[in-house]
Each structure stands twice: as structure tokens, then as C-alpha cells.
Amino acid sequence: MSNLKAEVLAVLFAAGRPVALRELKALGHPEETLLRTLQALEAELKEGSLGVALERVAGGWRLVVHEGALEAVERVLKPSPPRLSKAALEVLALIAYHQPIARAELEAMRGKSVEGTLESLLERGLIRVVGEKEAPGRPKLYGTTKRFLEVFGLESLKDLPPLEDGPPLLLRG
């Protein structure tokens, strides 16, 4: 393995989060060289012989468990992924597809209060206040976060499935 590959792999391993290309430039190599290195690493890790894979997510790259090694990880670590309630998933989908969006708009779409759900999503770092609406009372506007992209394995919001394929029925029509 070349020295640059080893350095990039070490940085990705140590970061424990997606690392952007602009951050990797601190290694002192041109962007094109870094991209070629990342592509080579991705190809090498894709087969799964090392149990990890390279994933492009949230505007950067991160190391993840290769699907071929998931069972071993589950047997040993017995992870319990954080669960989101149906209400939280519905509100999160509405925010993801309609951001920026105010609480009143969310409640009108759902037909229910979303206050507690918004608080929970804010605490988990999946959404954030992105501004204020130009309306009486200046209600807060909500949008998704980089953490949302990481949790759902998306590089950007453009990777969300089209409305007709994905979100809850209440968004259709």
C-alpha cells in the first residue's frame, strides 16, 4: 500500500466520521491525487476481504463495516441501533422533502402536534433551526443536518428517493 493510501486510510479510521476532500488536502497532495487514492481504496475495500468498505456520505468519505462482515460485528458487539418512532420518521421525512419548513406547516400536513417530535429530532442532531419565516411571530424554520445525511447514508439531499417512491403516504398527492 502506498504511503498516501496508508495516510488516507489512517485519517478515515481515526476520524470516525465523514472526512471531506478539503480536509484531506492537509496531507499535502493535489485534489486529483487524493481523489484517485480514494477511488483506489474504495475499489480495494469493495471486495470485503478486510471487513471494511469506503462510503461516500455527507460530502465526505468514511469507513464502514462491509456488508459481508455485518453478521460477525452483530454477534460480537450486539449493537442496538437508535430507533425512531413512526411519528419521528414522518416528521423527519416531511422536513427532508419540504425544508425549510415551519412547525405550523408540519402540523397542518400531519394533522397532529409535532412539538415533542421536533424536540427529539433536535436533540438527536437530525434537524436544526435554519432560519425564521417572514411572518407574524417569526416562526422557526427547520431543516435537516449533516448528521441526518450520515445516519441515512446519503451524500446529499439529492440522493433522497423521488416522492413517488419513498416517503410516507401523507406526502403523496
C-alpha positions in Angstrom: 0.0 0.0 0.0 1.4 3.4 -0.9 2.2 5.8 1.8 -0.6 8.2 0.7 -3.2 5.3 0.8 -2.0 4.4 4.3 -2.3 8.0 5.4 -5.8 8.5 4.0 -6.9 5.2 5.5 -5.5 6.1 8.9 -7.2 9.5 8.8 -10.6 7.9 7.8 -10.2 5.3 10.6 -9.2 7.8 13.2 -11.9 10.4 12.3 -14.9 8.1 12.9 -16.9 10.5 10.8 -17.1 11.5 7.1 -13.9 13.4 6.1 -14.2 16.0 3.3 -11.7 16.2 0.5 -10.8 19.8 1.6 -9.7 18.3 5.0 -7.6 15.6 3.2 -5.8 18.4 1.4 -3.9 18.9 4.6 -1.9 15.8 3.7 -0.2 18.0 1.1 -1.3 16.4 -2.1 -3.3 17.8 -5.0 -7.0 17.2 -5.1 -6.8 15.0 -8.2 -4.2 12.7 -6.5 -6.4 12.4 -3.4 -9.4 11.6 -5.5 -7.5 8.8 -7.3 -6.3 7.5 -4.0 -9.8 7.4 -2.5 -11.1 5.6 -5.7 -8.3 3.1 -5.4 -9.0 2.5 -1.8 -12.8 2.1 -2.5 -12.1 -0.5 -5.2 -9.7 -2.4 -2.9 -12.1 -2.5 0.0 -15.2 -3.2 -2.1 -14.4 -7.0 -2.2 -14.7 -7.1 1.6 -11.5 -9.1 2.4 -10.6 -6.6 5.1 -14.2 -6.3 6.6 -14.5 -2.6 5.9 -15.7 -0.5 3.0 -15.3 3.1 1.9 -18.6 5.0 1.7 -19.1 8.5 0.3 -21.6 10.3 2.6 -22.5 13.8 3.7 -19.9 15.4 1.4 -17.0 13.2 2.5 -15.8 9.7 2.9 -15.9 7.3 5.9 -15.1 3.8 6.7 -18.0 1.5 7.4 -18.4 -2.2 8.1 -18.5 -4.2 4.9 -21.9 -6.0 4.4 -20.0 -9.3 4.4 -18.8 -8.7 8.0 -22.0 -7.3 9.5 -23.0 -10.7 11.0 -19.7 -11.0 12.8 -20.0 -7.5 14.2 -23.5 -8.1 15.4 -22.6 -11.4 17.0 -19.7 -9.8 19.0 -20.9 -6.3 19.7 -24.7 -6.8 19.7 -25.4 -3.3 18.6 -28.9 -1.8 19.1 -29.4 0.9 16.5 -31.2 4.0 17.8 -34.9 3.7 17.0 -37.1 6.5 15.6 -40.8 6.3 16.2 -43.2 6.3 13.3 -44.1 9.9 14.2 -40.5 10.9 14.2 -39.8 9.3 10.8 -42.9 11.0 9.4 -41.8 14.4 10.6 -38.3 13.8 9.5 -39.4 12.9 6.0 -41.6 16.0 5.8 -38.7 18.2 6.9 -36.3 16.5 4.5 -38.6 16.9 1.5 -40.1 20.3 2.3 -37.3 22.2 4.1 -37.1 24.9 5.2 -40.4 24.3 6.9 -42.2 25.8 10.0 -43.8 23.8 12.8 -47.3 25.0 11.8 -46.8 23.7 8.3 -45.7 20.4 9.7 -48.7 20.2 11.9 -51.0 21.1 9.1 -49.5 18.3 6.9 -49.7 15.7 9.7 -52.9 16.9 11.3 -51.2 16.5 14.7 -48.9 18.3 17.1 -45.2 17.9 16.3 -43.7 19.8 19.2 -42.3 16.8 21.2 -41.2 15.1 18.0 -39.3 18.3 16.9 -37.5 18.4 20.3 -36.5 14.8 20.0 -35.1 15.2 16.4 -33.3 18.4 17.5 -31.7 16.5 20.5 -30.6 13.7 18.2 -29.0 16.3 15.8 -31.0 15.1 12.8 -32.6 18.5 12.3 -31.8 22.1 13.2 -33.3 25.6 13.1 -32.2 27.1 9.7 -33.9 30.5 10.0 -37.1 32.3 10.7 -40.2 32.7 8.4 -41.1 36.1 7.3 -44.5 36.0 9.0 -46.0 37.3 12.2 -44.3 35.9 15.2 -41.3 34.9 13.1 -41.7 31.1 13.4 -38.6 29.0 13.3 -37.8 27.1 10.1 -36.4 23.6 10.3 -34.1 21.7 8.0 -32.0 18.5 8.2 -28.4 18.4 9.3 -25.2 16.8 8.1 -25.8 14.1 10.8 -29.1 13.3 9.0 -27.1 12.6 5.9 -24.7 10.4 7.8 -27.3 8.4 9.6 -29.3 7.7 6.4 -26.2 7.1 4.3 -26.8 10.0 1.9 -24.2 12.1 0.2 -26.7 15.0 -0.2 -30.4 15.6 -0.2 -30.4 15.0 -3.9 -30.0 11.3 -3.0 -33.4 11.1 -1.4 -35.8 8.9 -3.4 -38.3 10.7 -5.5 -41.6 11.5 -3.7 -43.5 8.8 -5.6 -41.1 6.1 -4.5 -40.4 6.9 -0.9 -41.8 9.0 1.9 -44.9 8.3 3.9 -48.3 8.2 2.1 -49.3 11.5 3.6 -46.7 13.2 1.3 -48.2 11.7 -1.8 -50.9 13.6 -3.7 
